[in-house]
C-alpha cells in the first residue's frame, strides 16, 4: 500500500520506492530506505509530516504515493 494511504499515528516499514531513478535517490537521501520504519505524524491539505530516522520530514501526497509500505 502507498504511504499516502497510511493513517495518522501509524508506523509502517518501507518495502519499495517507485518512480524514476532521480526520485528514488532524492527520497533515499531524505532517509526513506527499504526496511526503515516510518511514522505518519500528521496529514494536512495533501501534505504529510513523517518521522523517519529520528527526523521529521514534510512531503506532498504525490511523493508519499511513491513510497510503498
N, CA, C and O atoms as CSV, one atom per row, in Angstrom:
chain,resi,resn,atom,element,x,y,z
A,1,UNK,N,N,0.854,-1.171,0.000
A,1,UNK,CA,C,0.000,0.000,0.000
A,1,UNK,C,C,0.903,1.238,0.000
A,1,UNK,O,O,1.969,1.231,0.615
A,2,UNK,N,N,0.476,2.288,-0.684
A,2,UNK,CA,C,1.277,3.524,-0.677
A,2,UNK,C,C,1.210,4.223,0.683
A,2,UNK,O,O,0.207,4.133,1.391
A,3,UNK,N,N,2.273,4.907,1.028
A,3,UNK,CA,C,2.350,5.613,2.300
A,3,UNK,C,C,1.258,6.678,2.409
A,3,UNK,O,O,0.819,7.006,3.511
A,4,UNK,N,N,0.824,7.212,1.282
A,4,UNK,CA,C,-0.216,8.248,1.290
A,4,UNK,C,C,-1.531,7.735,1.867
A,4,UNK,O,O,-2.369,8.539,2.276
A,5,UNK,N,N,-1.738,6.413,1.911
A,5,UNK,CA,C,-2.967,5.837,2.453
A,5,UNK,C,C,-2.857,5.484,3.941
A,5,UNK,O,O,-3.848,5.097,4.559
A,6,UNK,N,N,-1.677,5.612,4.506
A,6,UNK,CA,C,-1.481,5.289,5.925
A,6,UNK,C,C,-2.158,6.334,6.795
A,6,UNK,O,O,-2.222,7.510,6.437
A,7,UNK,N,N,-2.663,5.891,7.943
A,7,UNK,CA,C,-3.348,6.793,8.860
A,7,UNK,C,C,-2.385,7.510,9.791
A,7,UNK,O,O,-1.244,7.084,9.972
A,8,UNK,N,N,-2.847,8.586,10.371
A,8,UNK,CA,C,-2.042,9.357,11.319
A,8,UNK,C,C,-1.721,8.504,12.541
A,8,UNK,O,O,-2.598,7.850,13.106
A,9,UNK,N,N,-0.464,8.521,12.935
A,9,UNK,CA,C,-0.014,7.751,14.092
A,9,UNK,C,C,0.449,6.344,13.761
A,9,UNK,O,O,0.999,5.657,14.623
A,10,UNK,N,N,0.236,5.901,12.523
A,10,UNK,CA,C,0.646,4.550,12.129
A,10,UNK,C,C,2.140,4.496,11.843
A,10,UNK,O,O,2.709,5.412,11.249
A,11,UNK,N,N,2.762,3.407,12.277
A,11,UNK,CA,C,4.157,3.144,11.939
A,11,UNK,C,C,4.188,1.963,10.980
A,11,UNK,O,O,3.654,0.894,11.276
A,12,UNK,N,N,4.815,2.167,9.839
A,12,UNK,CA,C,4.938,1.138,8.809
A,12,UNK,C,C,6.398,1.016,8.403
A,12,UNK,O,O,7.215,1.890,8.691
A,13,UNK,N,N,6.707,-0.078,7.733
A,13,UNK,CA,C,8.057,-0.282,7.232
A,13,UNK,C,C,8.069,-0.106,5.719
A,13,UNK,O,O,7.182,-0.595,5.021
A,14,UNK,N,N,9.074,0.590,5.224
A,14,UNK,CA,C,9.185,0.853,3.799
A,14,UNK,C,C,9.561,-0.442,3.079
A,14,UNK,O,O,10.533,-1.105,3.442
A,15,UNK,N,N,8.790,-0.790,2.066
A,15,UNK,CA,C,9.054,-2.001,1.293
A,15,UNK,C,C,9.723,-1.699,-0.043
A,15,UNK,O,O,10.601,-2.438,-0.489
A,16,UNK,N,N,9.297,-0.602,-0.681
A,16,UNK,CA,C,9.824,-0.291,-2.000
A,16,UNK,C,C,9.590,1.179,-2.307
A,16,UNK,O,O,8.624,1.775,-1.830
A,17,UNK,N,N,10.476,1.761,-3.104
A,17,UNK,CA,C,10.317,3.127,-3.591
A,17,UNK,C,C,10.107,3.047,-5.095
A,17,UNK,O,O,10.917,2.448,-5.803
A,18,UNK,N,N,9.027,3.644,-5.587
A,18,UNK,CA,C,8.716,3.631,-7.014
A,18,UNK,C,C,9.111,4.957,-7.648
A,18,UNK,O,O,9.321,5.950,-6.952
A,19,UNK,N,N,9.210,4.965,-8.969
A,19,UNK,CA,C,9.497,6.198,-9.696
A,19,UNK,C,C,10.827,6.140,-10.414
A,19,UNK,O,O,11.514,5.119,-10.417
A,20,UNK,N,N,11.172,7.259,-11.021
A,20,UNK,CA,C,12.439,7.371,-11.743
A,20,UNK,C,C,13.611,7.320,-10.781
A,20,UNK,O,O,13.458,7.532,-9.578
A,21,UNK,N,N,14.767,7.040,-11.321
A,21,UNK,CA,C,15.989,6.911,-10.511
A,21,UNK,C,C,16.258,8.171,-9.695
A,21,UNK,O,O,16.635,8.076,-8.527
A,22,UNK,N,N,16.073,9.347,-10.287
A,22,UNK,CA,C,16.354,10.593,-9.560
A,22,UNK,C,C,15.385,10.800,-8.391
A,22,UNK,O,O,15.777,11.333,-7.353
A,23,UNK,N,N,14.136,10.386,-8.552
A,23,UNK,CA,C,13.156,10.497,-7.471
A,23,UNK,C,C,13.506,9.520,-6.355
A,23,UNK,O,O,13.463,9.877,-5.178
A,24,UNK,N,N,13.854,8.286,-6.723
A,24,UNK,CA,C,14.231,7.291,-5.714
A,24,UNK,C,C,15.464,7.740,-4.941
A,24,UNK,O,O,15.531,7.577,-3.723
A,25,UNK,N,N,16.426,8.298,-5.639
A,25,UNK,CA,C,17.642,8.777,-4.986
A,25,UNK,C,C,17.348,9.955,-4.051
A,25,UNK,O,O,17.915,10.037,-2.961
A,26,UNK,N,N,16.471,10.859,-4.470
A,26,UNK,CA,C,16.080,12.007,-3.636
A,26,UNK,C,C,15.447,11.525,-2.335
A,26,UNK,O,O,15.813,11.986,-1.254
A,27,UNK,N,N,14.492,10.590,-2.441
A,27,UNK,CA,C,13.831,10.066,-1.247
A,27,UNK,C,C,14.808,9.293,-0.371
A,27,UNK,O,O,14.724,9.348,0.856
A,28,UNK,N,N,15.733,8.577,-0.996
A,28,UNK,CA,C,16.745,7.836,-0.231
A,28,UNK,C,C,17.634,8.792,0.555
A,28,UNK,O,O,17.998,8.503,1.695
A,29,UNK,N,N,17.984,9.918,-0.039
A,29,UNK,CA,C,18.800,10.922,0.649
A,29,UNK,C,C,18.063,11.560,1.823
A,29,UNK,O,O,18.693,12.042,2.765
A,30,UNK,N,N,16.729,11.565,1.768
A,30,UNK,CA,C,15.936,12.080,2.881
A,30,UNK,C,C,15.801,11.067,4.007
A,30,UNK,O,O,15.385,11.414,5.113
A,31,UNK,N,N,16.157,9.797,3.725
A,31,UNK,CA,C,16.094,8.768,4.756
A,31,UNK,C,C,15.086,7.672,4.486
A,31,UNK,O,O,14.937,6.755,5.294
A,32,UNK,N,N,14.390,7.752,3.361
A,32,UNK,CA,C,13.398,6.734,3.018
A,32,UNK,C,C,14.101,5.565,2.342
A,32,UNK,O,O,14.253,5.533,1.121
A,33,UNK,N,N,14.529,4.596,3.165
A,33,UNK,CA,C,15.299,3.446,2.701
A,33,UNK,C,C,14.482,2.186,2.995
A,33,UNK,O,O,13.782,2.119,4.005
A,34,UNK,N,N,14.573,1.195,2.116
A,34,UNK,CA,C,13.854,-0.057,2.292
A,34,UNK,C,C,14.171,-0.676,3.652
A,34,UNK,O,O,15.332,-0.780,4.049
A,35,UNK,N,N,13.107,-1.087,4.363
A,35,UNK,CA,C,13.255,-1.706,5.670
A,35,UNK,C,C,13.194,-0.732,6.832
A,35,UNK,O,O,13.110,-1.162,7.982
A,36,UNK,N,N,13.232,0.548,6.571
A,36,UNK,CA,C,13.234,1.574,7.614
A,36,UNK,C,C,11.811,1.865,8.090
A,36,UNK,O,O,10.910,1.990,7.260
A,37,UNK,N,N,11.578,1.978,9.409
A,37,UNK,CA,C,10.242,2.343,9.882
A,37,UNK,C,C,9.953,3.821,9.620
A,37,UNK,O,O,10.835,4.671,9.744
A,38,UNK,N,N,8.714,4.110,9.261
A,38,UNK,CA,C,8.274,5.483,9.019
A,38,UNK,C,C,6.925,5.668,9.712
A,38,UNK,O,O,6.036,4.825,9.593
A,39,UNK,N,N,6.782,6.782,10.440
A,39,UNK,CA,C,5.557,7.073,11.180
A,39,UNK,C,C,4.911,8.330,10.624
A,39,UNK,O,O,5.589,9.330,10.386
A,40,UNK,N,N,3.599,8.281,10.416
A,40,UNK,CA,C,2.847,9.448,9.954
A,40,UNK,C,C,2.525,10.309,11.171
A,40,UNK,O,O,1.783,9.882,12.055
A,41,UNK,N,N,3.076,11.507,11.219
A,41,UNK,CA,C,2.834,12.434,12.326
A,41,UNK,C,C,1.520,13.184,12.099
A,41,UNK,O,O,0.682,13.271,12.996
A,42,UNK,N,N,1.350,13.726,10.886
A,42,UNK,CA,C,0.103,14.428,10.577
A,42,UNK,C,C,-0.111,14.509,9.079
A,42,UNK,O,O,0.821,14.364,8.288
A,43,UNK,N,N,-1.370,14.746,8.705
A,43,UNK,CA,C,-1.770,14.956,7.311
A,43,UNK,C,C,-2.567,16.246,7.256
A,43,UNK,O,O,-3.447,16.475,8.085
A,44,UNK,N,N,-2.257,17.093,6.271
A,44,UNK,CA,C,-2.962,18.354,6.149
A,44,UNK,C,C,-2.916,18.835,4.705
A,44,UNK,O,O,-1.835,19.057,4.159
A,45,UNK,N,N,-4.064,18.995,4.092
A,45,UNK,CA,C,-4.188,19.533,2.732
A,45,UNK,C,C,-3.294,18.843,1.710
A,45,UNK,O,O,-2.678,19.513,0.881
A,46,UNK,N,N,-3.213,17.532,1.755
A,46,UNK,CA,C,-2.419,16.802,0.779
A,46,UNK,C,C,-0.942,16.721,1.111
A,46,UNK,O,O,-0.169,16.154,0.339
A,47,UNK,N,N,-0.541,17.266,2.224
A,47,UNK,CA,C,0.850,17.174,2.667
A,47,UNK,C,C,0.922,16.281,3.899
A,47,UNK,O,O,-0.039,16.172,4.660
A,48,UNK,N,N,2.076,15.644,4.085
A,48,UNK,CA,C,2.263,14.751,5.223
A,48,UNK,C,C,3.533,15.123,5.964
A,48,UNK,O,O,4.536,15.485,5.349
A,49,UNK,N,N,3.491,15.037,7.274
A,49,UNK,CA,C,4.692,15.162,8.089
A,49,UNK,C,C,4.988,13.770,8.612
A,49,UNK,O,O,4.150,13.139,9.256
A,50,UNK,N,N,6.194,13.303,8.326
A,50,UNK,CA,C,6.591,11.942,8.645
A,50,UNK,C,C,7.797,11.942,9.565
A,50,UNK,O,O,8.609,12.867,9.548
A,51,UNK,N,N,7.901,10.904,10.360
A,51,UNK,CA,C,9.071,10.696,11.198
A,51,UNK,C,C,9.831,9.510,10.638
A,51,UNK,O,O,9.318,8.392,10.597
A,52,UNK,N,N,11.062,9.762,10.205
A,52,UNK,CA,C,11.919,8.708,9.683
A,52,UNK,C,C,13.348,8.984,10.127
A,52,UNK,O,O,13.841,10.102,9.972
A,53,UNK,N,N,14.013,7.981,10.676
A,53,UNK,CA,C,15.388,8.108,11.174
A,53,UNK,C,C,15.556,9.286,12.130
A,53,UNK,O,O,16.481,10.086,11.983
A,54,UNK,N,N,14.660,9.389,13.107
A,54,UNK,CA,C,14.701,10.439,14.125
A,54,UNK,C,C,14.646,11.853,13.557
A,54,UNK,O,O,15.146,12.791,14.177
A,55,UNK,N,N,14.037,12.011,12.376
A,55,UNK,CA,C,13.851,13.323,11.762
A,55,UNK,C,C,12.401,13.473,11.343
A,55,UNK,O,O,11.722,12.484,11.065
A,56,UNK,N,N,11.933,14.693,11.299
A,56,UNK,CA,C,10.595,14.966,10.781
A,56,UNK,C,C,10.745,15.571,9.393
A,56,UNK,O,O,11.480,16.537,9.189
A,57,UNK,N,N,10.030,14.978,8.450
A,57,UNK,CA,C,10.142,15.397,7.057
A,57,UNK,C,C,8.746,15.627,6.507
A,57,UNK,O,O,7.844,14.821,6.739
A,58,UNK,N,N,8.560,16.724,5.778
A,58,UNK,CA,C,7.281,17.017,5.131
A,58,UNK,C,C,7.395,16.702,3.640
A,58,UNK,O,O,8.313,17.169,2.966
A,59,UNK,N,N,6.452,15.906,3.134
A,59,UNK,CA,C,6.400,15.622,1.701
A,59,UNK,C,C,4.949,15.747,1.246
A,59,UNK,O,O,4.022,15.666,2.052
A,60,UNK,N,N,4.770,15.946,-0.060
A,60,UNK,CA,C,3.404,16.049,-0.571
A,60,UNK,C,C,2.856,14.658,-0.889
A,60,UNK,O,O,3.575,13.659,-0.847
A,61,UNK,N,N,1.577,14.627,-1.204
A,61,UNK,CA,C,0.875,13.367,-1.423
A,61,UNK,C,C,1.434,12.590,-2.616
A,61,UNK,O,O,1.460,11.360,-2.585
A,62,UNK,N,N,1.884,13.286,-3.668
A,62,UNK,CA,C,2.410,12.587,-4.839
A,62,UNK,C,C,3.720,11.858,-4.511
A,62,UNK,O,O,3.959,10.764,-5.023
A,63,UNK,N,N,4.559,12.446,-3.674
A,63,UNK,CA,C,5.790,11.770,-3.245
A,63,UNK,C,C,5.464,10.611,-2.321
A,63,UNK,O,O,6.075,9.546,-2.415
A,64,UNK,N,N,4.501,10.814,-1.426
A,64,UNK,CA,C,4.122,9.760,-0.482
A,64,UNK,C,C,3.527,8.550,-1.210
A,64,UNK,O,O,3.651,7.419,-0.738
A,65,UNK,N,N,2.889,8.783,-2.347
A,65,UNK,CA,C,2.291,7.677,-3.094
A,65,UNK,C,C,3.355,6.813,-3.775
A,65,UNK,O,O,3.051,5.703,-4.212
A,66,UNK,N,N,4.577,7.290,-3.872
A,66,UNK,CA,C,5.673,6.507,-4.470
A,66,UNK,C,C,6.373,5.617,-3.453
A,66,UNK,O,O,7.189,4.772,-3.823
A,67,UNK,N,N,6.062,5.800,-2.177
A,67,UNK,CA,C,6.687,5.001,-1.118
A,67,UNK,C,C,5.717,3.905,-0.728
A,67,UNK,O,O,4.637,4.177,-0.203
A,68,UNK,N,N,6.105,2.659,-0.988
A,68,UNK,CA,C,5.264,1.515,-0.660
A,68,UNK,C,C,5.631,0.982,0.718
A,68,UNK,O,O,6.806,0.776,1.022
A,69,UNK,N,N,4.614,0.760,1.549
A,69,UNK,CA,C,4.831,0.233,2.905
A,69,UNK,C,C,4.084,-1.074,3.087
A,69,UNK,O,O,4.141,-1.673,4.160
